[in-house]
Amino acid sequence: TRLYKEAVAYDDVVTPEQLDEFWAEFEQDYLSPESRSGRLVICLNRAKADEAYAAATNGETWRKILVDFGSDPTNKQRGGKTEFVTADSPTPMAAPFFSLEKSGDISQPFAVDGGRYALVMLESIKPAKQYELHEVSEAIGGRIKNQRQEAAFVSTLAQWESEIGVEIFTEKLADLKSWEELTKVVVPDNLVLRN
């Protein structure tokens, strides 16, 4: 960080024209995909999941379904609430959520890990949103500056290697955590998001 601040010089002014140029190339990066939210119950086996499905389709409350048929304490603790599942989420519940059409629809039981089965109830659909440039211009400006700073850093290191003889021990760098790993905020799995 100190090296970045004291030795790496880069242009930190982003013009409207540069924003437009960046936007033309990377607009698709600022698409928020459709997501689905609802309730999940994880059952010990297929038979319990079938019973949970029958209870859910007969109008039983989700709380009672979780108490009577749920086998996952973490899921029970959050009331089965599952939010912002996208179609490409790496979870077995993505396909069932996206097979449902309207709030209150309940999926057929589906397999999850450990031989267990689950079902979901759709509560809400958040449509996809394509952000406009003016909504994300500050973030884009930061992204452009970060790219410039990284390019300036790489260039400075190359210059130092040739002019001063600075040696980079890449085999040692590979063992170090990346900046992203060092600064990533870990969100607990059992965190319940509030709207």
Salt bridges, closest charged atoms under 4 A:
GLU6 OE2 - ARG2 NE 3.20
ASP11 OD2 - ARG148 NH1 3.85
ASP29 OD2 - ARG143 NH2 3.00
GLU34 OE2 - ARG36 NH2 2.82
ASP50 OD1 - ARG46 NE 2.96
ASP68 OD2 - LYS64 NZ 2.83
ASP72 OD2 - ARG116 NH1 3.44
ASP105 OD1 - LYS102 NZ 3.13
ASP113 OD1 - ARG116 NH2 2.87
GLU123 OE2 - ARG39 NE 3.15
GLU123 OE1 - LYS81 NZ 2.97
GLU135 OE2 - LYS129 NZ 2.91
